[in-house]
Amino acid sequence: MAAVEHAPPRPDPFAIPPTDLVLLIRHRPVLMLDPQCDFTVLAAEAATDNPGSVLMRRRGETIAAAGGTPPLHLHTLAQYPDERDARPTDHLAFPPDLTGESRQLEREDATRGRLYGRVVRGGERIWLQYWWFLLDNPKHLLGFGRHQGDWEMVQIGLSAGTQLPEVLTYAQHNHGEARAWEDAEHFEHDPDRPLVYVATLSHASYFTAATHPYFPGVDDTRDDGPRLVDLPVVPFGPWVEWCGRWGATHHRWKLRGTSPPSPARQGVKWKDPAAWHARSALRKPHRLFGRLVHALGDRTYPCAPHVTADPPDEEGRVRVHWRKAAKRGGKHLMLSLDDGEHVLASRVVVDPPATGSALLRVPEGCTATTARASVFNTLRQRSEAVEAEVPPPA
C-alpha cells in the first residue's frame, strides 16, 4: 500500500516569530492607570465569551450568542456559523452592567488583560505595536462621545540597523502624539520600557501625568493609580480582520461616539505605522495650543471635595461621605473604593448636594481599604482625587 502523503501544515500568519517576540517583550509599555479607573485592560475574549454578549446584524438579527446556539467565541468573528458572511454593519453587543462585568472579567484567567503585539518591518525603522482592549469608553462631553468597546494602542520605532528605540507614537482619540524616545518617561526598573499614562474615562494614551485639553474636551492622567507592569504579549488571530464593530454604539456623527472597528480596520495606524507616526508628529503645535488653553482656563477647574468612609456593614457596603468645596465645588461627583491595586466599586452622583453620603457595595471576597472622591464640572474638567482610609469592620 502506497504511503499517504500529507501536506505540511500552513504557517500561522499571525504567529509572532521568536526574534520579534523578544523585541516586543523587551520594550512592552507599562500602563499607568487612574486611581479611580472605571475600566481596565481585558482580553479580546471578554467581548465574545462573556455570558450576555451577542453578535448581531444592524437591524437586530442574532448571529451567535455567548452560551447560546450557535455559540459565540472569538474565532466566530473570523468564520461565521451557517455559511453567513460578515458585514461591516455587524456588531457585538455587551451585557448592560459593563462596569461590573469588566471588574469580574479582570479576575478571571481567560479574560484577564493582555497586550496584542505585532512587528512591522520595512524602511528605516522596525515598528513594535501594542494594542489592548477595554469593554467600554464612558468618556462623554455634554452627552457626546461615549461608546461600547475600546481598542487603544501605542507603537515604538526601532532603528532598523541597531534595533534601538528611537521614537514613540501614542494613540489619542482619532489622532496621535509622537515623541523621540529620550523625551518620554521610562519605567524606573527597566529603562527599555516606556510609561503610558491612560486617561480616565476616555483611555487615550499620554506621555505625562497631567491634564490634556483637546477639542472639544479635557483628558486627565495620574501617576498614583494601578500600574499594569506584567501584561503578557500575545499574537492576534484571524479575528483582527473582522469587518464589524466591537460594541453596539452607532451614530452617524463620530462626535457622538461610535464603537471601534477591529485593529486591522483602523486605517493608516495598522497599514503604515511610519506614516501614522509622521502624521502624529505634525500635531506638536496643537499640543502647545492645548497647554496654553489649559493655563488660561486653570481658574475654572473644580476644587477637590473632602471625603470620609465608614466601616463596611453586614452586607459588605461602605458608606462614603463627602463635603464639596465652597467655591467651584463641581457638578458631578465620582466615588470609588479600592484595595490598593484594583477598583472594587464606583459610583457617579449627578448634581450632588454640598454634603451627603452614598453606599458602595464591595464584591464578595474583596476588602476595600481606600475610598476616593473627585468632582467634574460641566466641561468635564476634573479636580484632584482625594482619598480616605476605609476602617475595618466593627
Secondary structure, DSSP 4 states (H G I P E B T S, - for coil): -PPPP-PPPPP-TTPPPHHHHHHHHHTPPEEE--TT-S---B-GGGGTSSTT-EEE-TTS-EEEETTSSSB--GGGGTS-GGG----TT-EEE--S-HHHHHHHHHTSTTTB--EEEEEEEETTEEEEEEEEEEEEE---BTTBS-EEEEEEEEEEEEETTT--EEEEEEEETTEEEEEEGGGS-EETTEEEEEEEEEPTTT--EESSSSEEEETTEEEE--SSS-EE--PPEE---GGGG--SBSSS---SSGGG--PPBPGGGSTHHHH-HHHHHHHHHTTHHHHHHHHHHHHHTGGGSPPP-EEEEPPP-TTSEEEEEEE--SSS--SEEEEEEE-SSSEEEEEEEES--SEEEEEEEPPTT----EEEEEEE-TT--B---EEEE-PPP-
